[in-house]
Amino acid sequence: MNIAFFLLPKKDVITTTLQATLRQILERMEFHRYTAVPILTEQGQYVGTVTEGDLLWFLKNNEHIGFENAHRHLLNEVPLRIVNKPVHIHAEMDDLIDLAKVQNFVPVVDDSDKFIGIVRRSDIIEYCSKQMFKPSSL
């Protein structure tokens, strides 16, 4: 099955850019209760995913940075520990299963490598569950 059926479109996904301040991304993640957010270029290309862990480790290892001055530091200063690999829109659901084991969501790009949305791990699990318990046809 093509993943387009499961796509949460870009307009419904909270994203950020490398030029966002730490405070902006922390507040955005807290407000939406997300643990990870896709990072896009100004041109809309997917460049990575920032996680709560990335932000926490960065703050821990830079004691001079706290929430009170997080507005002075940009996301591009934060090393990303995990590489969330994107897939192309023409990928099949089987292509997502391995990625979903280690990613909360799988970023999806079009033929021009522009970010067009995500497929959530919960949707992948639900699809797999239905496949496992689908009545066999005789």
N, C-alpha and C positions, 0 to 999 in steps of 0.2 A: 504494500500500500504506500502510495506517495505521501510524503510528510506534509504537503500543502494542506491537507485536511486537518492537521493538528496545529497548524501555525497560529501563534498568537501574534498578530501583526504589530509592526513597529509602533504604530500610533497608540497601542495599548500597553507598550513596554516602557518602563522607566529606564532611561539611559543617562549617561553622563559623558563628558569629554575630559581629556587630559588637562584642560585649562580650568576645570572646576576646582574650587578651593576644597580643602579637607572638610571644612565646616559645612559647605553646601552638600557634599556627598554624605557626610555623617547624618545630617538632618533629613536628607531625602530618604536614606535607608531606614532611619528610625520611623519617619512618618508612614512609609509604605510597608514597614515591617519586613524588609528584604535583607537577606544575608549576602547577596551578590548582585551586582549591577553591570550590564554590558557597557563598555567604553567605546565610543565612536569618534572618528575624526570629524572635523567640520564638514567634510564632504560626504559623510554618512557611511564610511567604511568601518567595519568592525576591527578593533585593534586589541581587544582583550576584555577581561572581566575583573573588576575589583571586588574583593570579598571583605567581610568584617575582619577576618584574620589578617589580611594584608594591612588594613588600617591599624589594628591593634598592635601588631608587631612593629610597624613603623613608629607609632607613638611610644611604645616601650623602649625602642632603641634610639630614640631622639628625645631625651628627657626635657630638652628646652622647648619642645612643642607640646602644647596642651590645648584643651578646647578653647581657652581664652584667646589664643593667638592662631587657631587653626584656619582662620580666614586669611592669613598671610602666606599660607603654604598651598601649593597646587598639587593636584593628584599626580601629575607627571613626576613628582619627587618620590612617589611610593613604589617600591619594587613589588611586582606582582608575583606571588609565589606559585600560582597554579595557572596553567595555560588551558583555557576552555576552548577547545577546537570547534570551529564552525563547520557546518555542512552546507552544500549547495541545495537549493530548493528542489532539485530533481532527485535527491537522495531518497532511498527507501527506508522504511521504518527499521529494518534490520541493521542499517548503517548507524542508527542512533543508539542502539541498545548498549554497546560497549562504552560509548561516551556518557550515557546516562548513569552508569555505575559510579562515576566520579564527578559528575557535574549536576547541579540542581536544574539546569536547563541547557539546551543546546542552541547556540546562536545559528541563525540561518541567513545565508547570503544569496543574492541573485547571480546571474551570469556575469555581471560586472563587479562582483565582489562587494556590492553594497548591502548593508545590513537591512533585512526586511522583516525580522521578527525572531521569535524563539519557539522552541518546542519544550514544554515543561516536562521534567522527569515524571511528575504525577500522571501526565497524559500518556507517556510511554508505558508506565507500569500498568495503567488501566487497559491500554491496548493489549499488552502481553497477557494480562489476566483473562481478558475476554477470549483471546486466542486459545489459551490453555483449557478453558472450560466450555468452548464452543462444541455443541453437539455434533458428533461426526455424522456425515451423511452416508446412508447405506446404498 
